[in-house]
């Protein structure tokens, strides 16, 4: 598969409000760079990411989806990230069954004090998805025209 030179991957990042979103904020205020193609969606906790959100992101044209939450044991809601980890493990197996490459989805634990880690994780994920190319597996499911 040949990748267009002007193509940039569309990345959706679901970030926990208490840790990962604050880590993204710290990365920005520390002048750590990560690609502008990463669209961050703030969620109260990583366990609030419904697997259908990820399927919908792929359906709408995302080339990669990453879920960022608090480190296990440090969740603001006690055990939310444990539920997220279990749920995402099952979802990733289903996505693999559907034919979506393993590198297009990822779960990372980033605390509020790890702005540098957030930046490096995003840069690494974008490089991985760029190497995979455009996500054409769910192309027939994508909405070609915006829905009103």
Order of alpha helices (4+ residues) and beta strands (2+ residues): beta-alpha-beta-alpha-beta-alpha-beta-alpha
